Amino acid sequence: MDSVGDQFKAFAKSGQHFLDAIFRRRNPIEILKRLQREAFSDLMKLRDRQEKVERMLSFYKSSKGGPFQETITHVRGQMDFMGALLIMGDFNQPNLDIINRSGIKTGIDSRIAFETSIGKESALAAEFVATPKGKEHPSFDVLEMPLSLAKLSYTVNVNDWLSLMAVPVGAQCRDVAVGSNSFDQPGKGLTDFSSFGPPLLNLLNGSAIGVAVRKSCFIASLAQFVAGLGMPSGSNTMENRYSTFGQLVCQFRRGTKLSVLGVHQLPLLSKQLRKFGAFTIPIVLSDQHEMSETEPETSPFIGARTQVAAGSTAIVLESELDGFTKLGGWVEMNTVNPKSVQWAVTMSDVSEDSFGWGMSLGGIVGDSATADHFQAESYVKFNMGDKFCLKPGLAYATDGNSKIAALMLRSNWSL
């Protein structure tokens, strides 16, 4: 009996251990601890794999990368439409001259720009335009104008106070001037006379290289232009000349900016330039030019007017009155005819509200070849979203005894 009792006690004890083991395995705390250990192990394995992949990618970039591996390209487009209803006393040449001097250019002007950031300190930009010009392309329809490269530029910000720029194609003084971007002009008026500042900024000078220096509240810009190099013989699209542009800007408090800028042009005889290769820049130290016996006295596409040095000087003042209203004015003088002065004063609402306005006064005085010119314009602005703007307005111009008025409509769409 004792042996049977001992066997029964041993069997009961083993059964109790078996049941305790079963319940212990089903304990929630033990289950959570086991899952935590398994999850931690899986995370460590994933981390090791991620580190291996990152090392492989970094090795690939360092061995296969180039200057354009981290480039970002931004595309900007703009379409400008201008229409006018002209009111004049007679259809004659003086009235047509007023239209040209007032900068009333109707039609469709479209452009698109590709801006590629190369690294953090440099950028490459290419601008294409499709502007109909009836006299130059009479066979083209307004909606079928070809797209052509108008500008190519490269900018490098060396540091916080030094910037370099190169414009091999389509360079203008506006490209190297401080704060003069053709795409970013919310206060643009109805005519070119009131929209783009002094005329010297719009001179087409071929190729350019420039430098800009910033120090405190001053910004200085200096650029050298070369126009007409590499042009085919007999081309009259651009005069052969050197041009030097300089600008000094002083920024005051409360959004006031004063600029002094100028350009000096030195003509070059095209026949002499054709003796050199394309994009060869000769430097002549002598001030005297001796005409050879076989060289004609005047070039057929330069003319006597461009055989002497010329230039212009301008002063520009801009101020923001209340953060939404911008007041600006400029005066430009020509060194060939110092008595001839062009001027303009503009005031506009540059806010992004749905409604705005603008007005401008300007003129040309002291020009002995033509009569004094005066013009005034005013418009209201309707911003329809962030991309479309509509400007109906009125322009009035006088040129001696000739007078014209125009009801104008300008619309701008950007992307």
C-alpha positions in Angstrom: 0.0 0.0 0.0 2.8 2.4 0.8 4.3 1.9 -2.7 1.0 2.5 -4.3 0.6 5.7 -2.3 4.0 6.9 -3.2 3.4 6.3 -6.9 0.1 8.2 -6.7 1.8 11.2 -5.0 4.6 11.3 -7.6 2.0 11.2 -10.4 0.0 14.0 -8.8 3.1 16.0 -8.3 4.2 15.6 -12.0 0.7 16.6 -13.1 0.8 19.7 -11.0 4.2 20.7 -12.6 2.8 20.1 -16.0 -0.3 22.3 -15.4 1.9 25.0 -13.8 4.1 25.0 -16.9 1.1 25.4 -19.2 -0.4 28.3 -17.2 3.0 29.9 -16.9 3.4 29.9 -20.7 0.0 31.6 -21.1 0.9 34.4 -18.7 0.4 37.8 -20.5 3.4 39.4 -19.0 5.7 36.6 -20.1 4.1 36.8 -23.6 4.8 40.6 -23.8 8.4 40.2 -22.7 9.0 37.5 -25.3 7.4 39.7 -28.1 9.5 42.6 -27.0 12.7 40.6 -27.2 11.7 39.4 -30.7 10.8 42.9 -31.9 14.1 44.4 -30.6 16.0 41.7 -32.5 14.1 42.5 -35.7 14.8 46.2 -35.4 18.5 45.7 -34.9 18.6 43.6 -38.1 16.7 46.3 -40.1 19.1 48.9 -38.8 22.1 46.9 -39.9 20.6 46.5 -43.4 19.8 50.3 -43.6 23.4 51.2 -42.7 24.7 48.9 -45.4 22.4 50.5 -48.0 23.4 54.0 -47.0 27.1 53.1 -47.2 26.5 51.7 -50.7 24.6 54.8 -51.9 27.2 57.2 -50.5 29.9 55.3 -52.2 28.0 55.4 -55.5 27.4 59.2 -55.3 31.1 59.9 -54.5 32.3 57.7 -57.3 29.7 58.4 -60.1 28.4 61.9 -59.2 29.0 65.0 -61.3 28.3 68.8 -61.0 24.7 68.3 -62.0 23.8 65.4 -59.7 21.8 67.6 -57.3 20.3 70.1 -59.7 16.8 71.4 -59.4 15.2 73.1 -62.5 12.4 75.6 -62.1 10.3 76.7 -65.1 8.7 80.1 -65.3 6.5 81.4 -68.1 4.9 84.7 -68.9 2.4 85.8 -71.6 1.8 89.5 -72.0 -1.0 90.9 -74.2 -1.4 94.6 -75.1 -4.2 96.2 -77.1 -4.9 99.9 -77.7 -7.6 102.0 -79.2 -5.8 105.1 -80.5 -7.5 108.5 -80.8 -5.6 111.0 -83.0 -6.4 114.1 -85.1 -4.8 112.8 -88.2 -2.9 109.7 -89.5 0.5 111.2 -90.2 4.1 110.6 -89.5 4.3 112.9 -86.4 1.5 111.0 -84.7 3.3 107.7 -85.6 6.5 109.0 -84.0 4.6 109.8 -80.8 3.5 106.1 -80.6 7.1 104.9 -80.9 8.5 107.5 -78.4 5.7 106.6 -75.9 6.6 102.9 -75.9 3.1 101.7 -76.9 3.8 98.3 -78.3 0.7 96.1 -78.9 0.6 92.4 -79.5 1.5 89.3 -77.7 4.8 88.8 -75.9 5.5 85.4 -74.5 8.5 84.0 -72.8 9.6 81.0 -70.8 12.7 80.6 -68.6 14.4 77.5 -67.3 16.4 78.1 -64.1 18.7 75.3 -62.9 20.3 75.5 -59.4 23.7 73.9 -59.5 24.6 73.2 -55.9 23.8 75.9 -53.4 25.7 78.9 -54.8 25.3 78.9 -58.6 22.5 78.9 -61.1 22.1 78.5 -64.9 19.2 80.2 -66.7 18.0 80.0 -70.3 15.2 82.3 -71.5 13.2 81.7 -74.7 10.9 84.2 -76.3 8.3 84.2 -79.0 7.4 87.8 -79.9 5.7 88.6 -83.2 7.3 91.3 -85.2 5.3 91.9 -88.4 7.9 93.9 -90.2 10.7 91.4 -89.6 8.5 88.3 -90.1 5.6 89.2 -92.3 4.8 85.6 -93.3 4.4 84.4 -89.7 1.0 84.3 -88.0 0.6 85.8 -84.5 -0.1 82.4 -83.0 2.7 80.6 -84.9 5.8 82.6 -84.0 8.9 80.4 -83.5 10.5 80.0 -80.1 14.1 81.3 -80.0 16.8 81.6 -77.4 16.9 85.1 -76.1 19.2 84.9 -73.1 21.7 82.5 -71.5 23.2 83.4 -68.1 25.3 81.8 -65.3 25.4 83.3 -61.8 27.8 82.3 -59.0 27.4 83.6 -55.4 31.0 83.3 -54.2 30.0 84.4 -50.6 27.7 86.7 -48.9 29.2 89.9 -50.4 30.5 88.8 -53.8 28.6 87.5 -56.9 29.8 86.8 -60.4 27.7 86.6 -63.6 28.3 85.6 -67.2 25.8 86.2 -70.0 27.1 84.8 -73.3 23.9 85.4 -75.2 21.4 88.3 -75.2 23.0 90.4 -72.5 21.4 93.6 -71.3 22.4 96.1 -68.7 19.2 95.0 -66.8 20.8 91.5 -66.4 23.6 92.8 -64.3 21.8 95.7 -62.6 20.6 95.3 -59.0 16.9 94.5 -58.6 16.0 94.5 -62.3 14.2 91.3 -63.2 11.9 91.3 -66.3 9.8 88.5 -64.7 9.3 90.2 -61.3 7.7 93.6 -61.9 4.3 93.9 -60.1 4.3 97.7 -60.7 4.7 97.4 -64.5 2.7 100.1 -66.3 0.9 100.3 -69.6 3.8 101.3 -71.8 7.5 100.5 -72.0 8.3 104.1 -71.0 6.7 103.6 -67.6 7.5 99.9 -67.1 11.2 99.2 -67.4 13.0 102.2 -65.9 15.8 104.1 -67.7 16.2 103.2 -71.4 19.9 102.3 -70.9 18.8 99.2 -68.9 17.2 97.8 -72.1 20.2 98.1 -74.4 21.1 94.9 -76.1 24.8 94.5 -75.7 25.6 91.0 -76.9 27.8 89.1 -74.3 28.7 90.2 -70.8 30.6 89.4 -67.7 29.9 91.2 -64.4 30.6 91.3 -60.7 28.5 92.6 -57.8 29.8 93.5 -54.4 27.7 94.0 -51.3 28.8 95.8 -48.2 26.4 97.0 -45.4 23.7 99.1 -47.2 25.7 99.6 -50.4 25.7 97.4 -53.5 28.1 98.0 -56.4 27.9 96.3 -59.8 30.3 96.4 -62.7 30.0 94.7 -66.1 31.8 94.6 -69.4 29.8 94.0 -72.6 30.9 93.0 -76.1 28.4 93.3 -79.0 28.7 92.1 -82.6 31.6 89.8 -82.3 31.3 86.7 -84.5 28.5 88.3 -86.6 28.4 87.5 -90.3 29.7 90.0 -92.8 27.1 92.6 -93.7 24.9 91.9 -90.7 23.1 95.0 -89.4 21.4 93.4 -86.4 23.8 94.7 -83.8 26.5 97.3 -83.8 30.1 96.3 -83.0 31.0 98.0 -79.7 32.4 97.6 -76.2 30.2 98.8 -73.4 31.0 99.2 -69.7 28.2 99.4 -67.2 28.4 100.5 -63.6 25.9 100.9 -60.8 26.0 102.0 -57.2 23.0 101.3 -55.0 22.4 102.7 -51.5 19.6 101.1 -49.5 18.0 103.2 -46.8 15.6 102.3 -44.1 11.9 101.8 -44.8 12.3 100.5 -48.3 14.0 103.5 -49.9 16.7 102.8 -52.5 18.9 105.3 -54.5 20.7 104.1 -57.6 23.3 105.8 -59.8 24.1 103.9 -63.0 25.8 104.6 -66.3 27.0 102.9 -69.4 29.9 103.9 -71.7 30.1 102.6 -75.3 33.2 102.5 -77.5 32.5 101.6 -81.2 34.6 99.2 -83.2 35.0 99.2 -87.0 33.4 95.9 -88.2 35.9 95.4 -91.0 38.8 95.4 -88.5 36.9 92.9 -86.3 36.4 90.5 -89.3 40.1 90.2 -89.4 40.0 88.4 -86.0 38.2 85.2 -85.2 34.8 85.0 -83.5 34.8 86.0 -79.8 38.3 87.5 -80.1 38.5 90.8 -78.2 41.3 93.1 -79.3 42.4 95.9 -76.9 43.7 99.0 -78.6 45.8 101.4 -76.5 46.0 104.2 -79.0 43.2 106.9 -78.9 43.8 107.8 -82.6 42.4 105.7 -85.4 44.2 105.9 -88.7 42.0 105.1 -91.7 43.8 102.9 -94.3 43.6 103.7 -98.0 41.6 100.6 -98.8 39.1 101.0 -95.9 36.0 103.0 -96.5 35.3 106.0 -94.4 32.1 104.7 -92.9 30.8 101.2 -92.3 27.5 100.5 -94.1 25.9 99.1 -90.9 27.5 101.3 -88.2 27.0 104.8 -89.5 28.7 108.1 -88.6 26.7 108.4 -85.4 28.4 105.3 -83.8 31.9 106.2 -84.8 32.4 108.2 -81.6 32.1 107.1 -78.0 28.7 107.5 -76.4 27.0 106.8 -73.1 24.2 107.5 -70.7 23.9 108.3 -67.0 20.8 107.8 -64.9 19.6 108.3 -61.3 16.8 106.1 -60.0 14.9 106.6 -56.7 12.5 104.1 -55.3 10.5 104.1 -52.1 7.7 102.1 -50.4 5.3 104.4 -48.7 3.2 102.0 -46.7 4.3 98.6 -47.7 1.7 98.4 -50.5 2.3 101.7 -52.4 5.5 102.1 -54.4 6.8 105.4 -55.6 9.6 105.6 -58.1 11.3 108.0 -60.4 14.3 108.2 -62.7 16.2 110.7 -64.8 18.6 109.8 -67.7 21.0 112.0 -69.6 22.9 111.3 -72.8 26.6 112.2 -72.9 26.5 112.9 -76.7 23.6 115.4 -76.1 23.8 116.5 -72.4 20.8 118.8 -72.8 18.5 115.9 -73.7 16.9 114.5 -70.6 14.4 111.7 -70.2 12.5 111.3 -67.0 9.5 109.4 -65.5 7.7 109.3 -62.1 5.5 106.3 -61.3 3.2 105.4 -58.4 1.5 102.0 -58.1 -0.1 99.6 -55.8 2.1 96.5 -55.6 -0.1 94.5 -53.2 -1.5 91.1 -54.0 -5.1 92.2 -53.4 -7.8 91.7 -56.0 -7.9 95.4 -56.9 -5.0 97.9 -57.5 -4.1 101.0 -59.4 -1.1 102.8 -61.0 -0.2 106.1 -62.6 2.8 107.6 -64.4 4.2 110.9 -65.8 7.2 111.1 -68.1 8.8 112.9 -70.9 11.8 113.9 -73.0 13.1 117.5 -72.9 16.0 119.3 -74.5 16.4 117.2 -77.6 17.3 119.6 -80.4 16.4 117.0 -83.1 12.8 116.6 -82.0 10.2 118.4 -80.0 9.7 118.0 -76.3 7.7 114.9 -75.4 5.3 114.5 -72.5 3.0 111.6 -71.6 0.7 110.5 -68.8 -1.0 107.3 -68.1 -3.3 105.7 -65.5 -4.8 102.3 -65.0 -6.6 100.0 -62.6 -5.5 96.5 -61.9 -7.6 93.4 -61.3 -5.8 90.4 -59.9 -7.7 87.3 -60.8 -5.9 84.7 -58.7 -2.2 84.5 -58.3 -1.4 84.0 -62.0 -3.6 86.4 -64.1 -3.7 90.2 -64.0 -5.9 92.6 -66.1 -5.0 96.3 -66.5 -7.4 98.6 -68.4 -6.2 102.2 -68.6 -5.8 105.5 -70.4 -2.6 107.0 -71.9 -2.1 110.6 -73.3 1.0 111.9 -75.1 2.0 115.1 -76.7 5.0 115.8 -79.0 5.1 119.4 -80.0 1.8 120.2 -81.7 0.9 116.5 -82.1 -1.3 114.8 -79.6 -2.7 111.3 -79.2 -4.9 109.5 -76.6 -5.2 105.8 -76.2 -7.6 103.5 -74.4 -5.4 100.5 -73.5 -5.8 97.0 -72.1 -2.9 95.0 -70.8 -3.2 91.5 -69.4 -0.5 89.3 -68.0 -0.6 85.6 -67.3 2.3 83.8 -65.5 3.1 80.3 -64.4 
